[in-house]
Amino acid sequence: MKKIFISICCVLCFCIIPLSSTTQTNFAKADNSMTAKSYILVDYNSGEVLEENNADEKLPITSMVKMMTLLLTFEEMDKGNLDLNTKITTTENASGMGGSQVFIDPYVTYSAEQLIKSVIMASANDASVALAEHISGSEETFVKKMNEKAKSLGMSNTLYANCTGLPEPEQYSSARDVSILMNELLKHDVYFKYSTIWMDELVHPSGRKTELVNTNKLTRYYKGCDAGKTGSTSEAGYCLCASAKRGDMRLISVVIGAKTGQDRFNESAELFNYGFANFENKNIVSSNESLGKIEVKKAKINEVDYYAEKSFYGLCKKGDDDAFKTEINIDKSVSAPLKSGDKIGTITVIKDGQVKEEINIIVKDDVNVISYRDSIKKIASNW
């Protein structure tokens, strides 16, 4: 019954909000209607900025700090130091965290999955600290890792003081840096396992239950939104970093310091609407399609197909079909033997006279040297 009541309240709140769930066209750029102190809209594939305002200003970002906590947690999973079934014993320090929490008990064990889900969905401070303490022994040591990671990602306007986003005088970031962080977070598939869940519950070891409701309402009300992290304090205002994908295009929006909780969702939706209405990602180079054939000297076969080593998606304005050009350069003399993945040239992607990417051209199959017997047969056949 409680779940039904919460759902009804959420629906009523959004009935008066024009959050578009369908693609519209010709949206104007964000203007003075934006209440946020800082914002940015970035194309995920290319990293190009579509819209920004005060994107490098150092500001408190509250619970969006937890995105770095999650990133480091997922990297520990990649290293094999942690998995979803890992049992984590909580401390009194973790269970005593204020602010948003899931009321974990001290000195009991939860699975890493329970704590990760609580951070992603409910922005739980207590679960964040429990993860940090398990990974690094203490929150202080974990925070050092957070700052080291931020530096390695080029987040030059970021300084972390805790793993939760609870107010600290010397803790800040910027809209651009938060977009960089989200870009990294989206590379981990495990994140999406929980980011789109709307309602769930945490069952504590004692049998007690805590309801989890996703703090990012756009995952429910904006078409294509499958990721996000909210945050709010009286000092920082209302914040949201979100990501939405439609077709081949994924966008990342960051809003910092909006006036109200609803403003952050509306203004994020406004940024997404502008991006999806006016831009598109085109598959300029596909690694799955042959670029052509080339003669290989001393080979058992006369010709071999060659491919781009990786695909390239280019951002351009809708209707601009000639935005990108490609130049293919193949080595003048290609001889056997060749192994799958061997480079035989490059393909250069150019936009507005600037090189956007250089991609290796490779062969996908081994090419063996022609044997003496095969050579004789080939000569006889030609004769």
N, C-alpha and C positions, 0 to 999 in steps of 0.2 A: 504493500500500500504506500509505503514511504517513497519507493522508486517512482510510482505513478504520480504522486504529488509533486516530486521534484521535476519530473518531465513536463508536467502541465505548466508549472511556473516558468520553466525555461522557454517553452513555446510561446506563452503569453508575452514574455519579455521581448521576444524576437518578432512578434507579429507586427509591431510598430516600427521595425527597423528594416529599411530597404536593402538587405544584403542580397545581392544578385546571385542566383544560382544558374543563370543562363548567360551565354556569351552575348554581349551587346557590342555595338560598334561606335567608333568616333568619340570615345570618352576624352574629355579634355585632361590636360595634366593637372596633378594636384595643385590646388591654389590656396587662397586665404581661408578656405573652409577647413583646412587642416589645423587642429588645435595642438598637435604634437610639437614639442620643442625640436625634435630631430626625427628624420625618417629617411629611408632609402628603399629602392626597389631594384633588385638585381636579377639578371638572367642566370640561372644555375649553370647551364652548359658552358657559356662563354665567359661568365664573370662580368659581363658588361653592365654598367649602371644605366637604368632607364629613367630614373627620377631620384632626386635627393635634395635634402635641405639640412644644413648643419650636420652632415653625416659624420664629421670627424670630431665633433664637440664631445669632450669628456663629461659623462653624466652617470649618475647612479642608475643601474639597470635592474635592481632588485632580483627577483627570482630567475631572471634569464641567466643569471650566473650558473644555475644548475645545468645548463646545457654543457658547460665544460666538465662538470661533475659526471654527467652521463657519458661524454666523449671519452674521458679517461677510463671509466668503467668498461666501456665497450672495447677499448684498446687492451685492457687486461684480459678480456675474453678472447681477443684475437691472439694474444700471446699464450693462451692456454693456462693462465693463472686463475681463471674464474670461469664458471659456467652458470647457467640459470638454476641449476640444482644445488649449487654450493650453499652450505649452511653457514649463516653468519650470526654470531652471538652478539647481541646488543649490549650497550653500556648504559649506565645511568646518565652519562653526559648526552648521549644521542637521544635517549627517550625524553630528556628534559628540554629539548629545543622548543622554543616558542614559535609563534606565527602559524603558518599553514602546516598541518601535521596530520599523521594518521594514527597518532597515539600508540606507538609501539611500546611494548613492555620492556623493562630492563632485564638483563641477564637471562634472556631466552633466545632461542634460535628462530630465525626466519630464513626463507630461501632468498637467494640473490634476485630471483624473478619477482618475488613479492615486493621487495624493496625498490627494484627498478621500476616496476609498474606504478608503485605509489609515487615515485618522483615524477614520472612522465605524466600521469593522469592528474594527480592531486597536488603536485608541487610540494611534496612532503619534506619539510626541513629535517625531521627526525630520521627519516629513511636516508636522506642525503648524507648526513653525518655518519650513520651506521655503515654505509658503503665506503666512505672516505676512511674511516677508522680501520675497517677490515683490509683495505687495499694498502694503506700506508702506515698503519699503526696509530696515527693521530691525525686530527684534522689539520694541524699546523704543517705537518710534513706533506700532506696531500695538497695543501694550498701552494706549496713551493712547486710541486709538479704542475699545478694549474698554470702558474705564471710562466714556467719554463715552456709549456706547450703553447701558450698564447704567443710567446716570443718567437717560437719556431714557425708559427703560422703567419707571422707578420702582423700580429694584432698590436700595433704600436701605441694605441691609445687605451690600453687596458691594464688594470691592476686589480688582482683579486686579494681579498683579505679573509674570506671564508668560502665554504663550499655551498652555501645556501642562498646568499643574496640578502641576508638580514643586514640592516643598516650598519655601516662602518664608515668612519670619516675618510679613510684612504682606500676606498673601493669604487672603481668606476670602469666604464667602457664607452664605446661609441657605436652608433648605428652601423657604420661600415664594418667595424670589428665583429659585431654580433652576426652580421651577414656572413662573414668569413667562417665563423664558428659553426653556424647552421649548415653551411656548405659541407663542412667536414662531417658533421653529425649525420647528414643524410646519406653518407656513404656506407652506413652500417644498417643492414637490413633488419636486424633485431629491433631497432628503434621503431619501425613501422608496425611491429607486432602489437604494440600497445598505444601508439600515438593516435589511432583512429577509434579506439574503444570509447564509447560515450559514458557508460555506467558499468560499474563492477563493484566488487567488495573485497576487502582484505579480511581473511579469517586468521585471527591471532592464535598462537599456540594454546591459549586458554579456552578457545572456542568463541570468544567475543568477536563481533564483526564490526568493521568500519566501512561505511559506504564510500566508494570512490566515484567522483563525477569529474569528467574532463574539464579542466579550466579553460581550454581553448575552444570556445563555442563555434569557431569557424569550421572546425572539423565536421560539425553536424549541419551547419547552415550555409556553407559556401561550397559550391561545386568544385571539386578537385582538391580542396584543402585536406591534406593528410598529415600535417606536421605543424607543431607550434609550441611556444612556451610563453606564458603570461607572467606578469609581475606587477606589483603595485605597493607603494608606500606613500605617506603624506609628502615626503620630500621629493621622491622620484616621479610622482604622478602614476599614470597607468601605461604599462608597456606591453608590447607583444611582438614576438618574432614568429612569423608563420611562413609556410611554404605551400604552394598549390601547383598542381600539374594538370594540364589539359593537352591531349595529343602528345606531340613531341616536345612541348615547351613546359619547363618548370621554372617558377618564379619564387624568389625569396623576398619577403617584405619585413622591414623592421620599423616599428613605431615606438618612440621613447617620449614619455612625458605628456601623454594625452590628458585632457582635462577630466574625463570620466571613463569608467570601465567600458561603457558602450561606445564611446568615441574611438577607443583603440581598435575595436572590431570594425566599426564603420570605415575608419580611415585606412585600415589594412585592406578591406574589401575594395575601397576606392582605388588604391594603388594597384591591386590585382586587376580590377576592371580595365584600368588604363593600359596595363601591360598586355593583357590578352586581346584587347580590342585593336590595338595598334601595331603589335609586333608578332613575329612568328619565327620559329626555329626551322631552318631548312637543312635537309640532309645533303650537304655539299659534296661530301666524300663518303662512300660506303665501303667498309672493309669486306663486305660479303659479295660484292660485284666485281667481276674482272674488268680491269682497266684496258686490257688489250692483250695481244700476244707478241712475243719477242723470240727471235731466232737465237738459239744457244749453240755456240760452237763446241765441237767435240762431244756432242750429246747424242744419246741413243735415239732421242726424239728430236724432230726438227724445230718445233716451237713449243713454248710454254706460256701459260697465262700468268699475268702478274697482277698484284693486288696492293691496295693501301694497307699499311700495317694496322691502322685504326681508323674508325669513322670520325667525321667532323661535322658538327651541327653549327650552322652559322646563324646569328641573330640578324634580322633585317626588318625593315618596316613592311607591313603588308602591301603587296602590289609591287614591291621593288624586286623584280625578277632578275635584274642584272647587277645586284649588289656585290656578288662574289665572282671571282675568276680563279681558274686553276691553271697552273703550269706544270707539265710533266717533264722531268729530266731523267732519261735512262742512261746508264753507263754505256759508253760507246762500244765496248767489247765485253760480252757476257759469255763465259765458257763454263762447261761442266768440269768437275762435279759441283752441284749445288745442293744444299740442304734446306729443308723446310724452314722458312723464316729468314733466309739469307737476303740481305739488302742488295738491290740492283739499281737503285735510283731514288729519287725523291719527288713528291708532289707538293707544290707550294700553293697555299690558299691566300688570295689577295683580296682585300676590301679597301676601297677608296685609296688605292695606290700603296697601301701598307700591308706588309706580310703579317697575316694573322696566325698562320701555322705552317710548319714544315713537317711533312709526314713521310716516313720511309716507305719506299715501294719494295715489296718482297715477293718471293715465290712461295707458294703454299705446299708444294710437293717436292720431294727429292728428285733431282735430275742427275742421272748416272752418266758416266763417261761411256761412249760407245766402245764396244769390245772389237778386237781385230776381226773376229768371225762376223759380227754384225756389220762391220765396215765393208768386208768383202761382199756380203749379201746385198748391201745397199748399192755398191758399185755395179754389181751384176744386174740388179733390178733396174737401175737407171739405164744400163746399156741395152 
